[in-house]
Amino acid sequence: MAEIIKEILKFVPASKVSDAAFEGANIVLYTKDKEFFLDDKGLIRQIVQEFKKRVELRMDPTVTLSPEKAEKEIKKILPEESGVGQILFDAQRSIVIIEAEKPGLAIGKQGSLLREIREKTLWVPFIRRMPALRSQIIDNIRAVLFENSDYRRKFLDKIGHRIYDGWLREKKNEWVRVTHLGAARQVGRSCIFLQTPESRILLDCGVNVAGEGTEAYPILDAPEFNIQQLDAIVLSHAHLDHSGFIPYLYKMGFRGPVYCTEPTRDVAALLMLDMVKISKSENKEPIYDTDDVKEFVKHCITLNWEEVSDITPDVRLTLYNAGHILGSSMCHLHIGNGLHNLLYTGDLKYGKTVLFDPANTIFPRLETVIIEGTYGGKMDIGLPTKESDDMLCNYIRETIKRGGKVLMPVLGSGKAQDVMVMIENMVKRGELEPMPVYVDGMVFDITAIHTAYPEFLNTTLRKNIFHKDQNPFLNPIFKRVGSPKERKQVIEEAGPAVIMATSGMMVGGPSVEYFKNLADNPKNLLIFTCYLPEGTLGKRIFSGDRELVFKEGTKQEVIQVKMEVVKVAVSDHSDRKQLMNFIFKCQPRPKKVIVQHGESSKVLDLASAIHKMGHIETVAPRNLETIRVK
């Protein structure tokens, strides 16, 4: 038994606890004593105050009401108007998750109904809001977690032992260093290796969507990296250039945790599965398969923003809103006992958008910031929101008027939902006539995930999602395209319309299929909204290529590009001004800034500007460079 649990159990009468286990950094005490479970007389609160750790009390799984009986009891207790949906039992952990259309009514005044469920069933209930759009991926992920409940309990306990087994050990010879295994002076394959005497942690592990060969993946054959010694992965957000290589690590035998928010887990799993699907559809061997994505899901430990969690013996993690996409987080690492505080921003947006609040700037302590520099160059000044809104509106209006179709290749997560809300607002304000907006495949699935996690959206949008008649994603203008047959109908039969399809860079996915069929009509319009790296089809089209050759097996297809091609900046990244403002608004002000995730000239320029204006030490490392930050 771990020392910390032994110390905790000194506070509790021996007869009261039947088992004690870790759930990652959290500690769970199980009891067979019903009276103690329902009223511990403030004992658990006292333990939490003493040890400064999250400690929970649950009923021993052997004495809870059976799931069948408990479900009947729950349905009796909860009022019909609360709209109870799925009821999911995690039998190994004595937890029940109850979906409800109106969570407030299911919770009851001051939690009265939750208390009644505890008393009658002895399960610990959690109420979740039923999403406005059903998401198959969320259902599948929950199924994986509940099917592997026994494995999860053992896995989480093992992680707890790794964190706490050296709890009383004196720490000596402290240092912190970071090595870029990707995304240094480039965009793509984000992967930072953090080392301390105690810990080996990866901050993101993505692919370079536009890269080929070894350039597509993080440099994991670096001498200091050993997958057998890796403690944990911290995932900032779901985009494949940050998450897409993680299942490969599980394929290679990694069985440690990935820390991220719940929506990041769900969206990342969907994008990973889509990556596998696209590889297979192009007759390429995927680098991993669906079973490896399942392993990623099984090993995720999800955290809410501003929830503090130990992740190794000497590293404590807190996630903060990054403002970039759903669930995207800046990762604050408190290393050693106050030795060093490092913030990895991932991708951030320091400005309010139609979906999210600006990135957080207030932290308990801060010495080093690792910041992105995607748009950090001198000329990277974004348009005000109103201007890009007006441009988008005018382009769509003119194309619809001339009887054409608007094709918008979008990133499935973030950009697509931004554009949906923008178009819905334009229709609501009367700036656009209602017209069909076809949403293809994965875009719709990720939109459904947005409706499942309204607490990660800004206040305005959150309120609208709570009311079906005001939920922008439920507007009847949005029409789901769910099959190749429906796609063909949109291309051949539908009149003027907007089509939103992945991928945003046109490196595969339905956007390429639509493009092939719409390109030769000058009435049609292609609107790019996202970053277009060199080597992508999107970049070639935007740069002026007007004759493109597509190969399929031995066949060749030549496409003439006669449609209009434009770009509208709808950015989920910060521009140069916002990046500078973010650094100078950080409280406390960092002493060192490491700039990465950007083209070489942009990150060097941003690092230079931060140094000159803020008198802060800056560096823009190359891949495989190691920096000692403490």
Secondary structure by P-SEA (a helix, b strand, c coil): ccaaaaaaaccccccccccccccccbbbbbbccccccccccaaaaaaaaaccbbbbbbccccccccaaaaaaaaaaaccccccccbbbbcccccbbbbbbccccccccccaaaaaaaaaacccbbbbbcccccccaaaaaaaaaaaaaaaaaaaaaaaaaaaacccccccccccbbbbbbccccccccbbbbbbbcccbbbbcbbbcccccccccccccccccccccccccbbbbcccccccccaaaaaaaacccccccccaaaaaaaaaaaaaaaaaaaaacccccccaaaaaaaaaacccccccccccccccbbbbbccccccccbbbbbbbcccccbbbbbccbbbcccccccccccccccccccccccccccccccccccaaaaaaaaaaaaaaaaaabbbbbbbcccccaaaaaaaaaaaaaaaccccbbbbbbccaaaaaaaaaaaccccccaaaaaaaacccccccccccccccccaaaaaaaaccccbbbbbbccccccccaaaaaaaaccccccbbbbbccccccccaaaaaaacccbbbbbcccbbbbbbcccccccccccccccaaaaaaaaaaccccccbbbbccccaaaaaaaaaaaaaaccccccccccccccccc
